[in-house]
Amino acid sequence: MEFNPCMKHKVVRGAAREFAEGELGPIAAEIDHQARFPWEAIEKMGALGYFGLQAPRRMGGAGLDSISYAITIEEIARVSAGVALCVTVHNSVCLYPLLNYGDKEQIARLAEDLITGRRIGAFCLTEANAGSDAGAVETTATAVEDGYLINGTKIFVTNGGVCGLAHIFAKTDPPDPRSAAVLMVEKERPGFSVGEIEDLSGMRANPVSSLFLEDCLVPRENMLGKPGQGLKIGLAALDVGRLGVAAQALGIAQAALEAGTRYAKERQQFNKPIASFQTIQNYLADMATQTDAARLLLYRACAQKDAGKPFATEASMAKLYCSAAAREVANLAVQIHGGCGYSREYDVERYYRDAKVTEIYEGTSEVQRMVIARGVLSRPS
Ligand SMILES: Cc1cc2nc3c(=O)[nH]c(=O)nc-3n(C[C@H](O)[C@H](O)[C@H](O)COP(=O)(O)OP(=O)(O)OC[C@H]3O[C@@H](n4cnc5c(N)ncnc54)[C@H](O)[C@@H]3O)c2cc1C
């Protein structure tokens, strides 16, 4: 068992950190406060391969293994979790299912625009009556002569306001719950429109929105997989997506740990740095331990995937633990900052807001526990 990063992973971390600190660092607080999508940085990221992180090199992707992918997301999230959210959803729940379930024609037609970042990807499962219960989707895709006619409303779509291609989960044969299918919808199709951008508590740099589909006609060639395979494809994509969300959470925890440590050394009370007080040291000890444990769980899940082994249970464990750790580490970082921790002048309040949602999307912590328990119970005793 090897606990030290190999040269490849060091290089990946160094490159991602340099980019994140150089390009995203100066704007991270502003894009959060203004709830602004940073197109200028996103275009550079497209040119540098951030939108095809795990796509094969022969297709113009970066060809990263899963640990390198997690390191890259972690480093972006350490600086701007809102941007990391954009990159994660695009790579793991839009591009990944296309490359893994798409046929040759679909990949040839749609992958390049995603890999280069010319089209930003979205994954649209959630509806007003279908959240944790993914099988309750009410959007319909009715077979017609020249394709499928989609009708429905998707909510809380990450990248919704800027997406060029959206994977829409819809029922092809209602009310059969197994009839869900994934339809890939380009933004220019008539009947596809974007709702108001959500006024979110955290991840404010991401234009999360509703998407409306009103008699939106897509050709049969835009169905990913076969009718009835939608939930299977969605759940497989979410297994990979959870590695990305865990990496976002880890990046936030790391940033909060660093900020808390810095402030504890600088801030003087009772004529001493607050870092000299045992209670503050206990906070830092807990923050460092949780961040390290989160990292180990995440990299273990990634290593399982890279070895071609089942990794769904491990990915859910990583997502469950990393997200709780991020929330708690960010909470303690705010506490260490005292009143300043509650001010927008300091980054820690942003980390706290950003951390919380990692316990909610791509399966809440309650849903992760259901997945983990299923895995545990299915093991031979
Ligand atoms: C910023 C943001 C971005 C998002 N991006 C996307 C996206 O890109 N695509 C997308 O499809 N969705 C997205 N979502 C939606 C997100 O995935 C859902 O909010 C999440 O899955 C929970 O669904 P819900 O909000 O309907 O909560 P509900 O399912 O109504 O759950 C409410 C509460 O009940 C609990 N609960 C539900 N069922 C059970 C059960 N069986 N046992 C125990 N507890 C249960 C939940 O854990 C939760 O605590 C996003 C959400 C946010 C906030």
The ligand as an SDF file (V2000), in Angstrom:
LIG
                    3D

 53 58  0  0  0  0  0  0  0  0999 V2000
  -27.0250   23.8670   -5.8760 C   0  0  0  0  0  0  0  0  0  0  0  0
  -27.7530   22.6530   -6.3480 C   0  0  0  0  0  0  0  0  0  0  0  0
  -27.3850   22.0770   -7.5570 C   0  0  0  0  0  0  0  0  0  0  0  0
  -28.0680   20.9430   -8.0310 C   0  0  0  0  0  0  0  0  0  0  0  0
  -27.7340   20.4220   -9.2640 N   0  0  0  0  0  0  0  0  0  0  0  0
  -28.4920   19.4230   -9.7800 C   0  0  0  0  0  0  0  0  0  0  0  0
  -28.2550   18.9530  -11.1240 C   0  0  0  0  0  0  0  0  0  0  0  0
  -27.3630   19.4320  -11.8200 O   0  0  0  0  0  0  0  0  0  0  0  0
  -29.0760   17.9930  -11.6210 N   0  0  0  0  0  0  0  0  0  0  0  0
  -30.0860   17.4400  -10.8860 C   0  0  0  0  0  0  0  0  0  0  0  0
  -30.7720   16.5690  -11.4010 O   0  0  0  0  0  0  0  0  0  0  0  0
  -30.3270   17.8500   -9.6080 N   0  0  0  0  0  0  0  0  0  0  0  0
  -29.5590   18.8300   -9.0460 C   0  0  0  0  0  0  0  0  0  0  0  0
  -29.8090   19.2840   -7.7690 N   0  0  0  0  0  0  0  0  0  0  0  0
  -30.9000   18.6950   -7.0070 C   0  0  0  0  0  0  0  0  0  0  0  0
  -30.4110   17.7590   -5.9010 C   0  0  0  0  0  0  0  0  0  0  0  0
  -29.7810   16.6340   -6.4480 O   0  0  0  0  0  0  0  0  0  0  0  0
  -31.6310   17.4210   -5.0320 C   0  0  0  0  0  0  0  0  0  0  0  0
  -31.9610   18.6140   -4.3040 O   0  0  0  0  0  0  0  0  0  0  0  0
  -31.3610   16.2700   -4.0820 C   0  0  0  0  0  0  0  0  0  0  0  0
  -31.2300   15.0640   -4.7910 O   0  0  0  0  0  0  0  0  0  0  0  0
  -32.4680   16.1190   -3.0240 C   0  0  0  0  0  0  0  0  0  0  0  0
  -33.7220   16.1280   -3.6260 O   0  0  0  0  0  0  0  0  0  0  0  0
  -34.8610   17.0980   -3.0320 P   0  0  0  0  0  0  0  0  0  0  0  0
  -34.2970   18.4570   -2.9580 O   0  0  0  0  0  0  0  0  0  0  0  0
  -36.0880   16.9010   -3.8230 O   0  0  0  0  0  0  0  0  0  0  0  0
  -35.0650   16.5980   -1.5440 O   0  0  0  0  0  0  0  0  0  0  0  0
  -36.0550   15.4340   -1.0810 P   0  0  0  0  0  0  0  0  0  0  0  0
  -35.8160   14.1980   -1.8760 O   0  0  0  0  0  0  0  0  0  0  0  0
  -37.4320   15.9780   -0.9880 O   0  0  0  0  0  0  0  0  0  0  0  0
  -35.5110   15.1530    0.3920 O   0  0  0  0  0  0  0  0  0  0  0  0
  -35.8550   15.9710    1.5120 C   0  0  0  0  0  0  0  0  0  0  0  0
  -35.2180   15.2950    2.7440 C   0  0  0  0  0  0  0  0  0  0  0  0
  -35.8030   13.9780    2.9230 O   0  0  0  0  0  0  0  0  0  0  0  0
  -34.7530   13.0100    2.9360 C   0  0  0  0  0  0  0  0  0  0  0  0
  -35.2230   11.7690    2.3190 N   0  0  0  0  0  0  0  0  0  0  0  0
  -35.8270   11.6160    1.1130 C   0  0  0  0  0  0  0  0  0  0  0  0
  -36.0630   10.3190    0.8900 N   0  0  0  0  0  0  0  0  0  0  0  0
  -35.5940    9.6290    1.9640 C   0  0  0  0  0  0  0  0  0  0  0  0
  -35.5320    8.2590    2.3310 C   0  0  0  0  0  0  0  0  0  0  0  0
  -36.0030    7.2720    1.5300 N   0  0  0  0  0  0  0  0  0  0  0  0
  -34.9720    7.9090    3.5250 N   0  0  0  0  0  0  0  0  0  0  0  0
  -34.4880    8.8870    4.3420 C   0  0  0  0  0  0  0  0  0  0  0  0
  -34.5150   10.1910    4.0590 N   0  0  0  0  0  0  0  0  0  0  0  0
  -35.0560   10.5670    2.8790 C   0  0  0  0  0  0  0  0  0  0  0  0
  -33.6220   13.6470    2.1510 C   0  0  0  0  0  0  0  0  0  0  0  0
  -32.3800   13.0430    2.4470 O   0  0  0  0  0  0  0  0  0  0  0  0
  -33.7060   15.0850    2.6120 C   0  0  0  0  0  0  0  0  0  0  0  0
  -33.1010   15.2210    3.8680 O   0  0  0  0  0  0  0  0  0  0  0  0
  -29.1200   20.3890   -7.2550 C   0  0  0  0  0  0  0  0  0  0  0  0
  -29.4630   20.9540   -6.0270 C   0  0  0  0  0  0  0  0  0  0  0  0
  -28.8070   22.0890   -5.5680 C   0  0  0  0  0  0  0  0  0  0  0  0
  -29.2290   22.6880   -4.2590 C   0  0  0  0  0  0  0  0  0  0  0  0
  1  2  1  0
  2  3  1  0
  2 52  2  0
  3  4  2  0
  4  5  1  0
  4 50  1  0
  5  6  2  0
  6  7  1  0
  6 13  1  0
  7  8  2  0
  7  9  1  0
  9 10  1  0
 10 11  2  0
 10 12  1  0
 12 13  2  0
 13 14  1  0
 14 15  1  0
 14 50  1  0
 15 16  1  0
 16 17  1  0
 16 18  1  0
 18 19  1  0
 18 20  1  0
 20 21  1  0
 20 22  1  0
 22 23  1  0
 23 24  1  0
 24 25  2  0
 24 26  1  0
 24 27  1  0
 27 28  1  0
 28 29  2  0
 28 30  1  0
 28 31  1  0
 31 32  1  0
 32 33  1  0
 33 34  1  0
 33 48  1  0
 34 35  1  0
 35 36  1  0
 35 46  1  0
 36 37  1  0
 36 45  1  0
 37 38  2  0
 38 39  1  0
 39 40  1  0
 39 45  2  0
 40 41  1  0
 40 42  2  0
 42 43  1  0
 43 44  2  0
 44 45  1  0
 46 47  1  0
 46 48  1  0
 48 49  1  0
 50 51  2  0
 51 52  1  0
 52 53  1  0
M  END
$$$$
